Amino acid sequence: MSPDPPDPAADPQPSLLTGWGRTAPTAARLLHPAGDDDIAGTVARTGERGTISRGLGRSYGDAAQNAGGDVLDITGVRGIRRLDLDQGIVTAYAGTSLDELMHRLVPMGWFVPVTPGTRFVTVGGAIAADIHGKNHHYEGSFCNHVISLTLQTASGERLVVGPHDHADAFWATAGGMGLTGVVIDATFRLIPIETSYVRADTERAADLEDLMSRMEAHDDQYRYSVAWIDCLAKGKALGRSVLTRSDHATIAELPGPKQRNPLAFHPRVPFKAPPWAPRGLVNPWSIRAFNEVWFRKAPRDQRGAIHSIASFWPLDLVEGWNRLYGSTGFLQYQFVVPFGEEAAMRHAIERLSSAGAASFLAVLKRFGPSNPAPLSFPAPGWTLALDIPAGSPRLAALLDDLDDVVVEAGGRVYLAKDSRLRPELLPRMYPRLDEWREIRAKLDPDRVFQSDLARRLNL
């Protein structure tokens, strides 16, 4: 067999790639299509190790890595194709970031339907991970709002799929981690807003039971709800938290000066992480001090505070914040357990606290109903996400134990953030896995679309 012809859009040397957690780097040929017309050709030239799409690299683990194969950088395929301001519907290319969309749409009175903890994810990535935000209990995940998408398949065919047309392909792509094909563009609904501000209520919760009772009682009155948890607190303070719930503010709710330009949207990135950080900078002592300050500075009970919508993304204030964990990087661990399994959530937090698992970002949310996607992560229940520095010799055993707790409770972990799950647990966490595999096999019988995640978990 003759070698594949060189691809002028490829980097001359293999690129070493990681996820946002900066662990487990692998080398791949990085391809840079300049437009959607180039994608079919790059897929057709894929070698034996296959290809996977990559956006802004915000998957924490190895979902957008492909050791020895190709990685398709879709950020050059970007921009808005169509915009219907009367209906609040946008069609955007897959490489368009949510940040780019918001800079364009917020001043026009529209907001993206779902945003995770960062603005710097692409539309394609939002679909591949079926991202969720603080409003899942209210509006579901990103793909709930997608009307249709264009999928470049391994055969060279382009399919326009949606919840009602080629629904099996659509829902397999939603949360399918890029393994059904390359998303070219997507059409989705937007949320109308009067201002670029939110009206927020903030309160402290003394412990985990206090927090959960507050969320159960009143979350349905808010569009957005999220709780920061001190995962190092113990004893009576186990799970002490700061709960923030909000909705989009109206013009009438703004202070006078802000009413003059209510849709101004200029989020800043005022800080930049150093190119390197000493190993161990993030540790139980530094995090314990941070958590104490964070909890104490939060209002005990504040109602109706007006904040810029940029408050949704506090970590976006620091460019390259993932470097603060040092050269060994970090893991993000996120799981969901069903309602009624609150004891499992408490047990997990007790284990994290006892182990001194340092995390300055530990958040608890409530999920609403699932959508029809077999691999979509959100399911009705409680979800906890936290960052943990890599490198501890006890970390693997701790997370393996937590996986067992989650599985026994009928829960699952989020594949977009995973980097170490035992593959035998995947069918128990995602009971419709075989259904997804059958659809994927029809779309890509030769396994052209591959990733380190797919090989590690035998997807």
VEXKE-758693 format. One record per residue: x, y, z of N, C-alpha, C, CB in turn; residue in one letter. Coordinates in steps of 0.1 Angstrom, whole numbers, plus 5000, padded with zeros to 4 digits. Glycine has a CB too. Example, Ala and Ser with C-alpha at 12.3 -4.5 7.8 and 13.67 -1.06 7.14 Angstrom:
513249435078512349555078513249675078511349555090A
512849785071513749895071512950005079514149945057S
//
This chain:
500949885000500050005000500950125000499050005012M
500650224991501450344990501050435002501250414977S
502050515007501750605018500750715013503050665023P
500050765023499150875020499950995015498250915033D
499351075006500051195002500151295013499451254989P
501151375013501251475024500151575024502551555023P
499651615035498551705036499151845039497551665048D
498951935030499552075032498952145044499252155020P
497752095049497152165061497652105074495652155060A
498552005073499051945085500252005091499251795083A
500451995104501752045110502851945104501652035125D
504052005102505151915096505651805105506252005092P
505451835119505851735128504651695137507051785137Q
504651575142503551535152503451635163503651395157P
502251675167502051765178501751685191500951865175S
502351735202502051665215500751735221503251675225L
499751665223498451725228498051665241497451695217L
497351745249496751705261495351765262497551745274T
494551715272493351785275493651905284492351685282G
492651965289492752085297493452055310491452155300W
493351925315494051885327495551875326493451765332G
496051875313497451865311498151735316498151985317R
497351625315497951495318497951405306497151435330T
498751305306498751195296498951255282497551115297A
499951335278500151385265500451265255501251485264P
499851285243500151195232500351275219498951085230T
501051215210501451285197500551245186502951255193A
500151345178499251315166499551415155497751325170A
499151385143499251475132498151575133499351405118R
498451705135497451805137497051865124497851915147L
495851855120495351915107494552035109494451805099L
494652135100494052265101493252305089495152375104H
492052245087491252285076490852425077489952195075P
490952495065490652645065489152665064491352705054A
488352565060486952585058486252455057486652665045G
484952455057484252325058484452245045482752355059D
484752305034485052225022486252135023485152315010D
487152175032488452095034488251975042489452185040D
487151965050487051865060486851725053485851885069I
486051715043485851585037487151525032484851595025A
488051615026489351565021490251525032489951675013G
490251595043491151555054490651425060491251665064T
489351405061488851275066489151165056487351285068V
489051185043489351085033490851035034489051135020A
491751125038493151095038493551035052493951215036R
492651005060492950955074493650815073491650945082T
494650795081495350665081494750565090496850695085G
495450465094494950355101494550385116495950245102E
495150495121494850525135493650625136496050595141R
493050665124491850735124492050885127490950685134G
490950955130490951095132489951135142490751175119T
490151245149489151305158489151455157489351255173I
487951515159487951665159488351715172486451705156S
488951845172489351915184488952055182490851895186R
488452115193488152255193489152335200486752285198G
488752395212489652475219490352405231488852595225L
490252265230490952185240490452195254492352225239G
489152215256488652225270488152095276487652335270R
488151985268487851865274489051835284487651745264S
488751785296489751775306490651655304489151765320Y
490151555298490951425296491451415282490151315300G
491251295277491851255264490851245252492551125265D
489651305254488651295243489051355230487351365248A
489951455230490351525217491851495214490151675218A
492251375218493651325215493551195207494451305228Q
494551165199494451045191495951005188493751075177N
496450935197497950895196498250825183498250805208A
499150875175499650815163498750835151499750675165G
497650905153496650935142496551085139495350875146G
495351125134495151255131494251325141494551265117D
494451455143493451535151493151655142494151585164V
491851675141491351775131490951905139490051725124L
491752005138491552135145490452205137492852215146D
489252215143488152275136487952425139486852205140I
488852485146488652625150488752725138489652665160T
489352675127489352755114488052755107490452705105G
487152665111485852655105484852725114485352505102V
484752855113484052925123483253045117485052985134R
482353095125481553205121480053175120481953255107G
479253275119477753255119477353245104477053375126I
476553145101476053125087474753195085475952975084R
473853185095472553245094472153295108471453155088R
471353405108470853455121469453505119471853565126L
468553455126467153495125466753555139466153375122D
466853695139466653765152465153765155467153905150L
464253745146462853745149462553615157462053755136D
463053505152462853375159463853335170462753265148Q
464953405170465953375180466653245176465453365193G
467053225164467653105159468953135152466753025149I
470053065154471353095148471852965142472353155158V
472552975131473252865125474752905125472852825111T
475552825132476952865134477852745130477252905149A
479052775125479952665122480452605135481152715113Y
480952485134481352405145482552465153481652265141A
483452535146484552585153484352725159485652605143G
483152775159482752895165482652885180481452955160T
483352965188483252955203482053025208484553015209S
481552975220480453045226480853185229480052965239L
482053215233482553355235482353435223484053355239D
482653385211482453465199481053485196483153385187E
480153385199478753405197478153505206478053275199L
478553505219478053595228478453745225478453555242M
479653765221480053895217479253955206481553895213H
478753865197477953905186476453915191478053815175R
475953825199474553815201474053885213474153665202L
474753895224474253965236473954105233475353955247V
474754185226474254325223472954335215475354395216P
472654215208471354215201470154165209471554125189M
470454125222469354085230469153935230468154145226G
470153855227470053715227471253645234469953655213W
470953535241472053465249471953315245471753475264F
473153245245473253105242472353025252474653055242V
471752915248470852845256471452785268470052745249P
472752735266473452665277474952705276473252505276V
475452735287476952755288477552685300477252915289T
478652615298479352555309480152655317480252445304P
481152605325481852695333482952785326482552625344G
482952775313483852855305483152895292485152785302T
483453015287482953065274483753005263482953215273R
484852945266485852915255485652765251487252935259F
484452725247484252605241483552625227483352505250V
483752535218483152555204481752495204484152485194T
481052535193479752475191479852325189479052535179V
480852275181481152135179481352065192482252115169G
482252125200482452065213481252055222483652135220G
480452165221479252165229478252055226478552305228A
478252015213477451905209478051775212477151915193I
479351755210480051635212479951585227481551635208A
480051685236479951665250478551685256480951745258A
477651725247476251775252476351845265475351645253D
477051965264477352035276476152075284478152155272I
476352095297475252145306475752265313474852025316H
474952335319475252455327474552455340475052575319G
474452575346473752595358472252595357474152725364K
471752575344470352585342469752445337470052685331N
470452335339469952215334468652175340470952095337H
468452205353467152175359465952255353467252205374H
466352355346465352455340465252435325465752595343Y
466352415318466352405303467052295297466852535298E
467652205305468252085299469652115294467452025288G
470252025286471552045281471552105267472251905280S
472752125261472852205249472052145237474352215245F
472152015236471551955224469951955225471951815223C
469451985237467952005237467552115229467552025252N
468452215226468052335219468552335204468652455226H
469152225200469652215186468452165177470852115185V
468252245167467252205157467752115147466652335150I
468952135142469552045132471052065133468952065118S
471851975127473251985125473651915113474051935137L
474751955107475351895095476551805100475752005085T
476451675096477451585100478251525088476751465108L
479551545088480451485078480751345083481751565076Q
480251245075480451105079481751055073479251025074T
482150935077483350875072483350835057483750745080A
482150815052481950775038482150895029480650715036S
482151015034482151135026480851205025482751105013G
479751135029478451185028478251295039477351075030E
477451395036477051495046475551475049477351635041R
475251455062473951435066473451555074473751305075L
472251595071471551695080470651625089470851805071V
470951625102470251545112469651635123471151435118V
468651585129467951655140467151565148467151775134G
466451625158465651535167464551465159465051625178P
464151515148463051455140463451405127461951555139H
464651425122465251375110466551305112465451495099D
466551175108467751095112468051105127468951135104H
466951085135467051115149468051025156465651095155A
468150895151469150815157470550865156469050675151D
470950915144472250975142472451105150472451005127A
471351185151471451305159471751275173470151385157F
470951185179471151165194472351085197469951095199W
472851005187474150945189475351045189474350835179A
475151145181476151255180476151345192475951335167T
474951365198474851445210475451365222473351475213A
476551415227477251345237478151235232476251295247G
478251215219478951105213480451125212478451075200G
480951235218482451255219483151255205483051155228M
482451305195483051315182483251195174484351385183G
482651075179482950945173481950905162483050845183L
480950985159480050955148480351025135478650985152T
481251135136481551215124481951345129480351225115G
482251435119482651575122481451665120483751615112V
481051735131480051835130480551955122479551875145V
479851985112480152105103479552235109479752075089I
478252225111477552345117476352295124477152445105D
475752385131474552355139473552475139474852305153A
472252445139471252545141470552525154470252535129T
470552625162469952605176469252735180471052565186F
468352715190467552825196468352905206466252775202R
468053035207468653125217467653165227469253245209L
468153225238467353285249467253435248467953235263I
466053495247465953635247466253695261464553675243P
467053805260467453875272467154025270468853845276I
466954095281466854245281468154315284465754295291E
468954245292470254305297471354195297470054365311T
472554245298473754155300474054135315474954215292S
473054145323473254125337472354015343472954265345Y
472753965354471853875361471453925375472553735363V
470353885380469853915393470053795402468253965393R
470953805412471353695419470953695434472853675418A
470653575439470453555453471553465458469053495457D
472253505469473353425474473153405489474753495472T
473453285493473353245507474353135511471853195510E
474653135524475553035529474652915534476453085540R
475152795532474552675538475552615548474152575527A
475152575560476052535570476652395568475252535583A
475852315561476352175558475652115546476152085570D
475951995542475451935530473851925531476051805527L
473351875542471951855543471251995542471551785557E
471752095548471152225547471152275533471952325556D
472252255526472352295512471352225503473752265506L
471252085504470352015496468852045498470551865498M
468552075511467152115514466852245508466952115529S
467752345508467552475502467352455487468652565505R
468152375481468052355466466752285462469252285461M
466452185470465152115467463952205468465051995476E
463952295478462852375481462652485471462952435495A
463652545465463452665458464252675444463952775466H
464952565440465652575427464652605415466452445425D
463452545416462552565405462052705403461352475407D
462452795412462052935411463153015403461852995424Q
464252955400465353015393465752945381466553025403Y
466253025371466852965359468152905361466853065348R
469052965369470352915372470552895387471453025367Y
471252785390471552745404472852665404470352665410S
473752705413474952635415475452665429476052685405V
476052565435476652575449478052535449475852485459A
478852625454480252595457480352525470481152725457W
481152415471481252335483482652325488480752185480I
482852335501484152325507484352175509484252405520D
485052105500485251965501486251925512485651905488C
486952015518487851985529487252005543489152075528L
486052055543485452075556484951935562484152165555A
485051925575484751795581483751815593485951725587K
483351705598482451705610481151775607483151775621G
480651865616479351925615479352025603479052005627K
480552065598480652155587480752085573481852255589A
480651955573480851875561479851925550480651725563L
480451965539479652015528479152155530478451925527G
479752235538479352375539479552445526480252455550R
478652535523478552575509478152725507477552495501S
478352775495477752905491476852875479478953005488V
475652905481474652875470474253005463473352815477L
474353005450474053125442472953085432475253185435T
471853155431470853125422470453265415469553065428R
470153255402469953375395469053365383471353435390S
468753475377468053485364468553605357466453475366D
468153615344468553735336467753855342468253715321H
468553965344467854085349467154165338468954175356A
466054225342465354315333465954455333463854315336T
465654535324466154675324465654755336465654755311I
464454725340463854795352464654765364462454765353A
465254645365465954605377467354665378466054455378E
467854725367469254775367469354915374469754785353L
470454935381470655075386470755175374472055085394P
470355295377470255395366471355405356470055535372G
472655415360473755425351473755305341475055435358P
473455185346473555065337472455055327473554935346K
471355135330470255125321470555195307469055195327Q
471555285307471955355295472455265285472955465298R
473155155289473655055279473454915285475155085276N
472254875285471854745293472454625287470454735294P
472754625274473254505267474754505264472554475254L
475454595271476954595269477554465274477554715277A
478454415266479054285269480554295265478454165261F
481354315276482754325274483554255285483254475274H
483354115286484054045297485554055295483553895296P
486254075306487654095306488353965310488154205315R
489653945306490453845311491653915317490953745299V
491553965329492554055334493853995339491954135346P
493753865341494953795347495453685337494653735361F
496753655338497353555330498253465339498153615319K
497953335339498753245347500153245342498153105347A
501153225351502553215346502753095337503553215358P
503753095329503952985320504252855327505053015310P
504752865340504952755348504552785362506452695347W
504252685370504052705384504752595392502452705387A
505152625404505852525412504952405415506452585424P
505452285415504752165418504252185433505552035416R
503052145435502452155449501952285453503552125458G
501852385443501252515447499752495451501252605435L
499052405444497652375448497752245457496752345436V
497552265470497652155480496652175490499152155486N
496452075499495452085509495552215518495451965518P
496752255521496952375530496552505522498352385534W
496952515510496552645503495152645499497352655490S
494552525496493152515493492252545506492752385487I
492752485517491952505530491952655533492652435541R
493052725531493052875533492152945524494452925532A
492152905511491352965501489852945504491652915487F
489452815508488152785511487552865522487952635513N
488452885532487952955544487653105540489052955555E
488553165532488253295528487053305519489453355520V
486953215510485753215500484453195508485953095490W
484453115518483153095525482853215534483252965534F
483853265540483553375549483253505542484753405558R
483753525530483453655523482153655516484553675512K
481553535515480253525508479153585517479853375504A
478153645512477053705520476253585527476053785511P
475853615539475053515546473653495539474853555561R
473153605534471853595527471653725520470653575537D
471953725507471853845499470853825488473253885493Q
469953915486468853905476468854015465467453905483R
468753975453468554065442469754145438467554165446G
470954095441472154165437472354155422473454105444A
472754265416472954275401474454255398472454415395I
474654155389476054125385476154115370476553985392H
477254145365477554115351477353965348478954165346S
476853935336476753795332478053725332476053785319I
479153805331480553745331480853675344481553855329A
479953695355480153625367479953475366479253685378S
479353435355479053295352480453215351478253275340F
481453285347482753225343483853275351482953235328W
483953255364485053315372486453275368484853285387P
486553145363487853095359488353155346487852945358L
487453205338487853275326488553405329486653305317D
488553455341489253575345490753555344488853625358L
491253425344492653395345492953315332493053315358V
493653375323494053305311495053195314494653395300E
494753065310495652955312495652915327497052995308G
494552925334494552885348494852745351493152915354W
494752655341495152515343496652505346494752435331N
497452595342498852585345499252605360499652695337R
498252655368498552675382498752545389497352755388L
498252435383498452305390499852245387497452205385Y
500752315380502052265378502152165367502552205391G
503352115365503652025354502951895354505152005353S
502551845366501851715367500351735363501951665381T
499851855363498451875358497451835369498151795346G
496151815365495151785374494051705367494551915380F
493151645375492051575370490751645374491951425375L
489851645365488451695369487551565370487851805360Q
486951555381486051445384484651495385486551355396Y
483751445377482351485378481451365377481951585367Q
480551355386479551235386478151285389480051135396F
477251205386475851235390475251105396474951275377V
474451125407473751015413472251055413474250985428V
471350965412469950995411469351055424469150875408P
468351135423467551175434467151055443466351265430F
467251065456466950955464468250885469466050855457G
469350915462470650865466471550965472471350805453E
470951055480471751155487472751105497470751245495E
472550985502473550915511474750885503472950785517A
474650855490475850825482476650955480475450765468A
475951065478476651195476477351235489475651305472M
476651215500477351245513478551155515476351225525R
478451025512479550935513480750975505479150795510H
480451015492481551065483482251185489480951095470A
481451285494482051405500482851375512481051515503I
482351275521483151235532484451175528482251135540E
484451095518485651025513486651135508485350925502R
486151235501487051335496487651425507486251425486L
486751455517487251535528488251455536486051575537S
488051325539488951245547490251225540488351105550S
490251225527491451205519492251335517491151145505A
491551445521492251575518492351615504493551575525G
491351565496491451595481491251745479490351515474A
492351815475492251965474491652005462493752015475A
490652085463489952145451489352285455488852045446S
489852385447489252515450487952535441490252625447F
487752435432486552445424485752315426486852465408L
484852315435483952195437482552255437484252125451A
481752205428480352265426479352155426480352345413V
478252185432477052095432475952155425476652055447L
475252075416474052125409473052015409474452165394K
471852055405470751955404470451945389469451995412R
470351825384469951805370468451775369470751685364F
467951825357466551785354466451665345465851905346G
465451645338465251525330466351505319463951525323P
466651375316467551345306466951375292468051195307S
467851385282467351385268467551245262468051495259N
467151215249467151085244468551035240466351075232P
469651115242470951075237471550965246471951195237A
471950855240472450735249473650775257472750625240P
474550855252475750895260475751025266476950875251L
474651095266474551225273474651205288473251305269S
475551285294475851265308474651305318476951345312F
473951415316473051455326471851365328472451595323P
471551335340470351255344469751305356470751095346A
468451295359467851355371468651315383466351315372P
469051415391469851385403470751495406470551255401G
471751465415472751555420474051535413472851545436W
474651635409475951625402477051705410475951665387T
478151645412479351715418480551715409479651645432L
481151825407482351835399483451905407482051915386A
484651845406485751905413487151875406485851855428L
488051975408489451955403490351905414489952095398D
491151805410492051745420493451735414491551605424I
494451795420495851785415496251645412496851855424P
496851615401497351485397498651465404497551465382A
499051335405500351305411500351235424501151425412G
499251245432499151185445499151035443497951235453S
499950955450499950805448498650745453501050745456P
497850815461496550765466495350805457496350805480R
495550885448494450945440493750835432494951055431L
494450745425493850645417492850555425494850565410A
493350515437492550435445491250505450493350375457A
491450635454490350715459489250725448490850855463L
489650755436488650775425488050645421489350845413L
488850535421488250405418487150375429489350295418D
487450405441486450375452485150465449487050405466D
485450585445484250675443483450625431484750825440L
484150575421483450515409482450405414484450465399D
482950325423482150215428480950265435482950125437D
481150375443479950435450478950485440480450545459V
479450555430478550615420477850505412479350695410V
478450395408477850285401476750215409478850185396V
477050195422476150125430474850215433476750085444E
475050345432473950435434473150455421474350565439A
473550395410472950415397473350535390471450415399G
474550585393475050705386476050685376475650805397G
476750795372477750785361478650895362477050785347R
479850885355480750995354480651065340482250955357V
481151185339481151265327482351235318481051415330Y
482051175306483151135297483951255292482551065285L
483451375291484151495286485251535297483251605284A
485151485309486051525319486851405324485351585331K
486551285319487251165324488651145317486351045321D
489551085325490851045320491350915326491851155323S
490450845334490950725341489950625345491750765353R
488750635340487650535343488050395339486350575337L
487650295347487850155344486850115333487750065356R
487250065322486250045311485149945314487049995299P
485349855323484249765327483149825334484849645335E
483349945339482250015345481350095336482750115356L
481850125324481150205314479750155311481950225302L
479550025308478149975305477249985316478249835300P
477749985328476850005340476450145342477549945353R
477350235339477050375340476150425329478350465340M
476450375317475650415305474950285299476550475294Y
473750255305473150125301472750115286471950105309P
472650235279472350235265473550235256471450355262R
474650195262475950195254475850115242477050145263L
475349995242475249905231474349965220474749765234D
473350035224472450105214473250205206471250165221E
474050285214474950385208475950315198475650465218W
476550205203477550145194476950095181478150025202R
475750045181475050005169474950115159473749935172E
474450235164474250345155475650395150473550465163I
476650405159477950445154478450345144478950445166R
478250215145478750125135478150145121478449975140A
476850185121476250215108476850345102474650235110K
477150445110477650575105479150555102477450685116L
479850475109481350465107481750325109482050555117D
481450235099481750085101483250055102481150015089P
484050145096485550115096486250185107486050165083D
485550245116486150315128487150425123486850215137R
486750505114487550615110487750715121487050685097V
486750735129486750835139487250765152485450905141F
488350805157489050735168489550845178490150635164Q
489750805190490450895200491050805211489350995206S
491950875218492450805230491350765240493550895237D
490350845242489250815250488550685245488250925251L
488250685232487550575226488350445228487250595211A
489650445226490350315227490450275242491850335221R
490650375251490850345265489550285271491150475273R
488350325267487150275272486450175263486250395275L
487050145252486450055242485050095238486349915248N
485050225234483750275229483350225216483750435229L
//
